[in-house]
Each structure stands twice: as C-alpha cells, then as structure tokens.
Amino acid sequence: MHYENLIIGTKIYYTGDMANLPADGEIVKVHGNPFYPILYDISLDNGVEKRIARNISPVHLEKSPGRRFIIMSEYEEERNERIKQLQEMRTR
C-alpha cells in the first residue's frame, strides 16, 4: 500500500490512545501540493475528526508499535492472522 496516494473514502481503523477509544473512520479530505506535506482529514464514527501529516509522521500509518491509523483492509488481515495464531495455540 502506498500511503502517499490514499484517496477520499479510504476506510481507516484508528487504534486509539490513552485519551481516545479505537474507532472506524474514513478519509474525507486530502490536502497536498509540492511545497507542503500531504495531509489527510479523517472522520471517525465516534464523531471525532483527525488530521495526520503523512510526510511528517509516517509512523501514524506504517507498521510499527506506535501506529495509530491502519488501512481497514490491512487491519482486518492482521486481525484475522492474530485470531488464527491464537486458535492454533489453543489446539496444541
């Protein structure tokens, strides 16, 4: 996935943090030009609006322990893989 090419309507999973609960959302606006970093406005299903700067903080999207925003399809794949691993551990 090329995170600098996300479009309006891309489904996002927000992992939450100490002050905010996890939530589903989607990109509602993309800001960008050659002189500034790409910014994504994300509307979450709990009514919270977030803005992230892709070029300043790639940790927000790329796989890392501090990642806060995950493309929904990637989140679902990772979640299903974790569930599968847990099920395999249970059957041992």
GROMACS elastic network, one bead per residue, 0.5 to 0.9 nm:
[ bonds ]
;  ai    aj funct       b0    kb
    1     4     6  0.89568   500
    1     5     6  0.86217   500
    1     6     6  0.88141   500
    1    71     6  0.87534   500
    2     5     6  0.57559   500
    2     6     6  0.72714   500
    3     6     6  0.56691   500
    3    54     6  0.74896   500
    3    58     6  0.86800   500
    3    61     6  0.73204   500
    3    62     6  0.81301   500
    4    38     6  0.70612   500
    4    54     6  0.67218   500
    4    55     6  0.79929   500
    6     9     6  0.87537   500
    6    10     6  0.66910   500
    6    27     6  0.81599   500
    6    30     6  0.80352   500
    6    40     6  0.84366   500
    7    10     6  0.58482   500
    7    27     6  0.70086   500
    7    28     6  0.84451   500
    7    29     6  0.79933   500
    7    30     6  0.69520   500
    7    40     6  0.89167   500
    8    11     6  0.88410   500
    8    26     6  0.75195   500
    8    28     6  0.51783   500
    8    29     6  0.57623   500
    8    30     6  0.66830   500
    8    40     6  0.87269   500
    9    26     6  0.55653   500
    9    27     6  0.52358   500
    9    28     6  0.61897   500
    9    29     6  0.85535   500
   10    25     6  0.85138   500
   10    26     6  0.53830   500
   10    27     6  0.54170   500
   10    28     6  0.82558   500
   10    71     6  0.74221   500
   10    72     6  0.81175   500
   11    24     6  0.75158   500
   11    25     6  0.59038   500
   11    27     6  0.67173   500
   11    70     6  0.86972   500
   11    71     6  0.61524   500
   11    72     6  0.53475   500
   11    73     6  0.79057   500
   12    23     6  0.86191   500
   12    24     6  0.59710   500
   12    25     6  0.50392   500
   12    26     6  0.51343   500
   12    27     6  0.72268   500
   12    42     6  0.79822   500
   12    44     6  0.84169   500
   12    69     6  0.64238   500
   12    70     6  0.55896   500
   12    73     6  0.83488   500
   12    75     6  0.84818   500
   13    22     6  0.75214   500
   13    23     6  0.60884   500
   13    25     6  0.61108   500
   13    26     6  0.80975   500
   13    44     6  0.85571   500
   13    68     6  0.81886   500
   13    69     6  0.57162   500
   13    70     6  0.50877   500
   13    71     6  0.62061   500
   13    72     6  0.53655   500
   13    75     6  0.69068   500
   14    17     6  0.89658   500
   14    21     6  0.83460   500
   14    22     6  0.53240   500
   14    23     6  0.51954   500
   14    24     6  0.60532   500
   14    25     6  0.72199   500
   14    44     6  0.78942   500
   14    67     6  0.89015   500
   14    68     6  0.56238   500
   14    70     6  0.64489   500
   14    71     6  0.89087   500
   15    20     6  0.87785   500
   15    21     6  0.74667   500
   15    23     6  0.69114   500
   15    24     6  0.88090   500
   15    67     6  0.76050   500
   15    68     6  0.50536   500
   15    69     6  0.62563   500
   15    70     6  0.76483   500
   16    19     6  0.76103   500
   16    20     6  0.51027   500
   16    23     6  0.71115   500
   16    68     6  0.64899   500
   16    69     6  0.85484   500
   17    20     6  0.51863   500
   17    21     6  0.66057   500
   17    22     6  0.75784   500
   17    68     6  0.77065   500
   18    21     6  0.78864   500
   20    23     6  0.88166   500
   21    46     6  0.89174   500
   23    44     6  0.61078   500
   23    45     6  0.62759   500
   23    46     6  0.66667   500
   24    43     6  0.85645   500
   24    44     6  0.56172   500
   24    45     6  0.56613   500
   24    46     6  0.80542   500
   24    72     6  0.80924   500
   25    42     6  0.64503   500
   25    43     6  0.53702   500
   25    45     6  0.55238   500
   25    46     6  0.85042   500
   25    72     6  0.87902   500
   26    41     6  0.84505   500
   26    42     6  0.54467   500
   26    43     6  0.56520   500
   26    44     6  0.66294   500
   26    45     6  0.85351   500
   27    30     6  0.74363   500
   27    40     6  0.64276   500
   27    41     6  0.57501   500
   27    43     6  0.64483   500
   27    44     6  0.89018   500
   28    40     6  0.76310   500
   28    41     6  0.56738   500
   28    42     6  0.56467   500
   28    43     6  0.63858   500
   29    39     6  0.82583   500
   29    40     6  0.59463   500
   29    41     6  0.50566   500
   29    42     6  0.72743   500
   30    38     6  0.71669   500
   30    39     6  0.58508   500
   30    41     6  0.64003   500
   31    36     6  0.88314   500
   31    37     6  0.82070   500
   31    38     6  0.56629   500
   31    40     6  0.63469   500
   31    41     6  0.80815   500
   32    35     6  0.80879   500
   32    36     6  0.62804   500
   32    37     6  0.61817   500
   32    39     6  0.62888   500
   32    40     6  0.88028   500
   33    36     6  0.57263   500
   33    37     6  0.73216   500
   33    38     6  0.72250   500
   34    37     6  0.78097   500
   34    38     6  0.89462   500
   36    39     6  0.86421   500
   36    55     6  0.87011   500
   37    53     6  0.62847   500
   37    54     6  0.66339   500
   37    55     6  0.51706   500
   37    56     6  0.68730   500
   38    52     6  0.84332   500
   38    53     6  0.57996   500
   38    54     6  0.55399   500
   38    55     6  0.62298   500
   38    56     6  0.86623   500
   39    51     6  0.66320   500
   39    52     6  0.55766   500
   39    54     6  0.60180   500
   39    55     6  0.81226   500
   40    50     6  0.81179   500
   40    51     6  0.54990   500
   40    52     6  0.53800   500
   40    53     6  0.65215   500
   40    54     6  0.74434   500
   41    49     6  0.70744   500
   41    50     6  0.57970   500
   41    52     6  0.67341   500
   42    48     6  0.84441   500
   42    49     6  0.57557   500
   42    50     6  0.50804   500
   42    51     6  0.60697   500
   42    52     6  0.79897   500
   43    46     6  0.84358   500
   43    47     6  0.68672   500
   43    48     6  0.62115   500
   43    50     6  0.64839   500
   43    51     6  0.88435   500
   44    47     6  0.55968   500
   44    48     6  0.53270   500
   44    49     6  0.61330   500
   44    50     6  0.77342   500
   45    48     6  0.72835   500
   46    49     6  0.89096   500
   52    56     6  0.85863   500
   52    57     6  0.76440   500
   52    60     6  0.75558   500
   53    56     6  0.54865   500
   53    57     6  0.60445   500
   53    58     6  0.78493   500
   53    60     6  0.85606   500
   54    57     6  0.56127   500
   54    58     6  0.54069   500
   54    59     6  0.85860   500
   54    60     6  0.76238   500
   54    61     6  0.77630   500
   55    58     6  0.60722   500
   56    59     6  0.88714   500
   57    60     6  0.58949   500
   57    61     6  0.81884   500
   58    61     6  0.57535   500
   58    62     6  0.60226   500
   58    67     6  0.86971   500
   59    62     6  0.53158   500
   59    63     6  0.73061   500
   59    64     6  0.65544   500
   59    65     6  0.86123   500
   59    66     6  0.64823   500
   59    67     6  0.55092   500
   59    68     6  0.78918   500
   59    69     6  0.89390   500
   60    63     6  0.84795   500
   60    64     6  0.84487   500
   60    66     6  0.70624   500
   60    68     6  0.50996   500
   60    69     6  0.56322   500
   60    70     6  0.80887   500
   61    64     6  0.82979   500
   61    67     6  0.57464   500
   61    68     6  0.66939   500
   61    69     6  0.52008   500
   61    70     6  0.57871   500
   61    71     6  0.78165   500
   62    67     6  0.65033   500
   62    69     6  0.83818   500
   62    70     6  0.78413   500
   63    66     6  0.82357   500
   63    67     6  0.63104   500
   63    70     6  0.83670   500
   64    67     6  0.53627   500
   65    68     6  0.88046   500
   67    70     6  0.73793   500
   69    72     6  0.88804   500
   70    73     6  0.82595   500
   70    74     6  0.66251   500
   70    75     6  0.58987   500
   71    74     6  0.53694   500
   71    75     6  0.62255   500
   71    76     6  0.87744   500
   72    76     6  0.61376   500
   72    77     6  0.86082   500
   73    76     6  0.51799   500
   73    77     6  0.62682   500
   73    78     6  0.87106   500
   74    77     6  0.50829   500
   74    78     6  0.61387   500
   74    79     6  0.84601   500
   75    78     6  0.51783   500
   75    79     6  0.59782   500
   75    80     6  0.85102   500
   76    79     6  0.50387   500
   76    80     6  0.60363   500
   76    81     6  0.85144   500
   77    80     6  0.52310   500
   77    81     6  0.61878   500
   77    82     6  0.87190   500
   78    81     6  0.50981   500
   78    82     6  0.62458   500
   78    83     6  0.86778   500
   79    82     6  0.51559   500
   79    83     6  0.62267   500
   79    84     6  0.86213   500
   80    83     6  0.50643   500
   80    84     6  0.61372   500
   80    85     6  0.86452   500
   81    84     6  0.50445   500
   81    85     6  0.62184   500
   81    86     6  0.86977   500
   82    85     6  0.50518   500
   82    86     6  0.62246   500
   82    87     6  0.86118   500
   83    86     6  0.51309   500
   83    87     6  0.61583   500
   83    88     6  0.86088   500
   84    87     6  0.50955   500
   84    88     6  0.61818   500
   84    89     6  0.86468   500
   85    88     6  0.51086   500
   85    89     6  0.62403   500
   85    90     6  0.87089   500
   86    89     6  0.50222   500
   86    90     6  0.62368   500
   86    91     6  0.88540   500
   87    90     6  0.50505   500
   87    91     6  0.64855   500
   88    91     6  0.53179   500
   88    92     6  0.67040   500
   89    92     6  0.54910   500
